[in-house]
Amino acid sequence: MGIRVGLVGAGGVGARHARVLSGFEDVELTGIWDAGPGAAAALAAEVGAPEARDLADLLGRRPDAVWLCVPPFAHGDLEQAVIRAGLPFFVEKPLAADLPTAERVAAAVAAAGLPTATGYHWRHLDTVGRARTALAGRPVRLVDARWWGTTPPPAWWSRSDRSGGQLVEQATHVLDLVRVLAGEVAEVVGGAAPSTREGRDVPDATAAVLRLVSGAVGTVSTSCVLPAPTAAGLEVVADGTSVHLTETTLRVRTPAGDEDTAPTVEPRTAVDRAFVDVVSGRAAPPGLVDVAEALATHRLGWAVAEAARTGTSVRVGR
């Protein structure tokens, strides 16, 4: 038996999820809604799903779950409405453009006891599991995370109050894997190169030093001034082993030599499949990141962004 899914958000990310979900034989898209005129109708026609008039109409169709695929600034009220309706939901990362909204949503989810999932699709890469195996039993000493790329085209992305900035909106993927592969971060100190582009307050570049709970140290850097994506990934140094991981490659270096592998999983499909399985009553796979787990990564991203903005030391989660 299949499940019925409603989808909010018909932009680029929402369209990707709609195409993936409509390709699953056990999923029926019961409605697509977007606050912008025309977008939902076009996407609904493409994937053969009905358009919903508004959020109330979409929820009134009684889907089994809802996918929320909206920009960072649009989070908060949408989640609260879905929670009041008692529906499991998938929400794209980041959880919000700020920290208080993410905290409120996570608290409401915990109180309601609803199943949730988030768009941290990198966690579904099988190379992440291989990296964890390579590091198992070896104390991590150093981690270096990078997200060096261009400025995405949506106007909201260039405003920190709308996107959360590059650290919160983009680099959250690699910060999430810092937690997975190196451990939790206790404190951050950093700095930022201010924006030189008119109409954009997201910094041209940021750099920060991380102090991990384990005693290890790390760095994270971002930039959005390049003509094309250049680096997105992280390197972890442990006793006798180093791991370099991106979305498309894994290199493990040991005294025996280098081993290069590529993922065999399409993570953007796997992340949707995982939550469909959960809503269908099957066990959550290891890579699934619910709202509570995503909040820990959001707190880290927010701390790094605040450290870069203020040039001061920031404790994660405070």
C-alpha positions in Angstrom: 0.0 0.0 0.0 1.3 3.4 -0.9 1.3 6.8 0.9 -0.2 10.1 0.0 2.1 13.1 0.0 1.5 16.8 -0.1 4.3 19.1 -1.2 4.9 22.8 -0.4 7.3 24.8 -2.5 7.6 24.6 -6.3 11.1 26.2 -6.7 14.2 24.3 -7.8 14.5 22.2 -4.7 10.7 21.5 -4.5 10.7 20.5 -8.1 13.5 18.0 -7.6 11.6 16.4 -4.7 8.4 16.3 -6.7 10.1 14.5 -9.5 11.7 12.0 -7.2 8.5 11.3 -5.3 6.4 11.0 -8.4 8.8 8.4 -9.6 8.1 6.1 -6.6 5.3 3.5 -7.3 4.2 3.6 -3.7 3.7 7.4 -3.5 0.8 9.5 -4.7 1.2 13.3 -4.8 -2.1 14.6 -3.5 -1.3 18.3 -4.0 1.4 20.9 -4.7 1.2 24.4 -3.3 3.5 27.4 -3.6 3.0 30.9 -2.4 4.3 32.3 -5.7 1.8 32.6 -8.6 2.1 30.0 -11.4 4.9 27.8 -10.0 2.8 25.2 -8.4 0.5 24.8 -11.5 3.5 24.3 -13.8 5.1 21.7 -11.5 1.8 19.9 -10.9 1.3 19.6 -14.6 4.8 18.3 -15.1 4.5 15.5 -12.5 0.8 14.7 -13.0 -0.3 15.9 -9.6 -3.1 18.3 -8.6 -2.4 21.9 -7.6 -3.6 23.0 -4.1 -5.2 26.4 -3.7 -3.4 27.1 -0.5 -1.9 25.4 2.6 -5.4 24.7 4.1 -6.5 23.0 0.9 -3.4 20.9 0.8 -3.7 19.8 4.4 -7.4 19.2 3.9 -6.7 16.5 1.4 -5.4 14.5 4.4 -2.0 13.4 3.1 0.0 10.9 5.1 3.0 13.3 5.1 4.0 16.7 3.9 7.3 17.8 2.2 8.2 21.4 3.0 10.7 22.6 0.3 10.8 26.4 0.9 13.6 29.0 1.4 15.1 29.5 4.9 13.0 32.6 5.7 9.7 30.8 5.0 10.1 28.2 7.8 8.3 28.4 11.1 4.6 29.0 10.5 4.4 26.2 7.9 5.8 23.7 10.2 3.5 24.8 13.0 0.5 24.3 10.8 1.6 20.8 9.7 2.3 19.9 13.4 -1.2 21.1 14.4 -2.6 18.9 11.6 -0.8 16.0 13.2 1.1 15.1 10.1 4.7 13.7 9.7 6.8 16.0 7.6 10.1 16.3 5.6 11.7 19.7 5.7 14.5 21.0 3.6 17.7 22.3 5.2 18.4 24.7 6.8 15.7 24.6 9.5 15.4 28.4 9.3 17.3 31.5 8.5 17.8 32.1 12.3 18.2 30.0 15.4 15.1 30.9 17.5 12.7 29.7 14.7 14.5 26.4 14.5 14.4 26.0 18.2 10.7 26.6 18.3 9.9 24.2 15.5 12.1 21.5 17.1 10.3 22.0 20.5 6.9 21.7 18.8 8.0 18.5 17.0 9.2 17.0 20.2 6.0 17.8 22.0 3.9 16.3 19.3 6.0 13.2 18.8 5.8 13.3 15.1 8.2 11.5 12.7 10.3 14.0 10.7 13.1 14.1 8.2 15.4 16.8 6.8 17.3 17.4 3.6 20.8 16.4 4.8 21.2 14.1 1.9 25.0 13.8 2.2 24.4 11.5 5.2 22.9 8.9 2.8 26.1 8.6 0.8 27.6 5.1 1.3 31.0 6.8 1.3 30.1 8.4 4.6 29.8 5.0 6.2 33.1 4.0 4.7 34.8 7.1 6.1 33.4 6.3 9.6 34.8 2.8 9.3 38.2 4.1 8.3 38.3 6.4 11.3 36.8 4.0 13.8 39.1 3.6 16.8 41.5 6.3 15.7 41.4 9.5 17.7 40.6 12.5 15.4 43.1 15.4 15.8 42.1 17.8 13.0 39.2 18.5 10.7 39.1 21.0 7.8 35.8 21.8 6.1 35.3 24.0 3.0 32.5 25.4 0.9 34.0 27.6 -1.8 31.6 28.6 -4.6 29.6 31.2 -6.4 26.6 33.3 -5.3 23.3 31.4 -6.0 20.9 33.3 -8.2 17.8 33.7 -5.9 17.6 37.2 -4.5 16.8 36.0 -1.0 20.1 34.1 -0.8 22.2 37.3 -0.8 20.4 38.6 2.3 21.5 37.1 5.6 18.1 37.6 7.2 16.5 35.7 4.4 19.0 32.8 3.8 21.0 32.7 7.1 24.1 33.3 5.0 26.4 30.9 3.3 27.4 29.0 6.4 23.8 28.3 7.5 22.4 27.7 4.0 25.1 25.9 2.1 28.0 24.9 4.3 25.6 23.3 6.7 26.2 20.0 4.7 29.9 19.9 5.6 29.3 21.1 9.1 26.9 18.3 9.6 29.6 15.8 8.5 32.1 17.5 10.9 29.8 16.3 13.7 29.4 12.8 12.1 33.1 12.2 11.4 35.0 14.3 14.0 32.6 14.8 16.8 30.7 17.7 18.5 32.1 21.2 18.5 32.2 23.1 21.7 33.4 26.6 20.7 34.1 28.7 17.6 36.1 31.8 16.9 36.2 33.4 13.4 36.1 36.3 11.1 34.6 37.4 7.9 35.5 39.4 4.7 32.6 41.8 4.2 30.6 41.6 1.0 31.8 43.7 -1.9 28.7 43.2 -4.0 25.9 45.7 -4.0 22.7 44.4 -2.5 24.4 41.4 -0.8 25.3 41.4 2.9 26.4 37.8 3.0 30.2 37.9 3.5 32.5 37.3 0.5 34.4 34.8 2.7 34.5 33.5 6.2 37.0 31.5 8.2 36.7 30.0 11.7 38.6 27.8 14.1 36.7 25.0 15.9 37.5 23.6 19.3 35.9 20.1 19.5 34.6 18.5 22.7 37.2 15.7 22.2 40.1 18.1 22.3 40.6 18.0 18.5 40.7 21.3 16.5 39.4 22.3 13.2 38.8 24.9 10.6 35.9 25.9 8.4 36.0 28.4 5.5 33.5 29.6 2.9 33.5 31.9 0.0 30.8 32.9 -2.6 32.8 35.0 -5.0 34.1 32.3 -7.4 32.8 31.8 -10.9 31.9 28.2 -10.2 31.8 25.7 -7.4 35.4 24.9 -6.4 35.5 23.0 -3.1 32.8 21.5 -1.0 33.8 18.8 1.5 36.0 18.1 4.4 39.3 16.4 5.4 39.7 14.6 8.7 43.1 13.8 10.2 43.3 10.9 12.7 46.1 8.9 14.1 47.6 7.1 11.1 44.7 7.9 8.8 43.3 10.8 6.8 39.9 11.0 5.1 39.0 13.4 2.3 35.2 13.4 1.5 33.1 15.3 -1.0 29.7 14.5 -2.4 31.3 12.6 -5.2 34.6 11.2 -3.9 36.2 9.6 -0.9 40.0 9.2 -0.4 41.3 7.3 2.6 45.0 7.6 3.2 46.9 5.2 5.4 50.5 3.9 5.7 49.4 1.2 3.2 48.6 3.8 0.6 45.6 5.7 -0.8 42.2 4.2 -1.6 39.8 6.2 -3.7 36.1 5.3 -4.0 33.0 6.9 -5.4 29.5 6.6 -3.9 27.1 4.1 -5.4 24.1 5.8 -3.9 22.2 8.7 -5.3 21.7 10.6 -2.1 19.0 13.0 -3.3 16.8 10.0 -4.2 17.8 8.1 -1.0 16.8 10.9 1.3 13.2 10.9 0.0 13.0 7.1 -0.2 14.1 6.9 3.5 11.3 9.1 4.7 8.7 7.4 2.5 9.7 4.1 4.1 9.4 5.7 7.6 5.9 7.0 6.9 5.0 3.6 5.5 5.9 2.0 8.8 9.4 0.7 8.1 12.4 1.4 10.3 14.4 4.6 9.9 17.7 4.0 8.0 20.9 5.1 9.6 21.3 8.2 7.4 18.0 9.8 8.2 18.3 13.1 10.0 15.2 14.2 11.9 14.5 17.7 13.1 16.1 17.1 16.5 19.3 16.0 14.9 19.2 18.7 12.3 18.9 21.3 15.1 22.3 20.2 16.5 23.8 21.0 13.1 21.9 24.2 12.8 23.2 25.3 16.2 26.7 24.7 15.0 26.2 26.6 11.7 24.7 29.5 13.6 27.6 29.6 16.1 30.1 29.6 13.2 28.2 32.4 11.5 28.0 34.4 14.7 31.7 34.0 15.4 32.5 35.1 11.9 30.2 38.1 12.1 31.4 39.3 15.5 35.0 38.2 15.5 34.4 36.8 19.0 34.4 33.3 20.6 30.9 31.7 20.5 29.9 28.6 22.4 27.8 26.2 20.3 24.2 26.0 21.4 24.3 29.2 23.4 
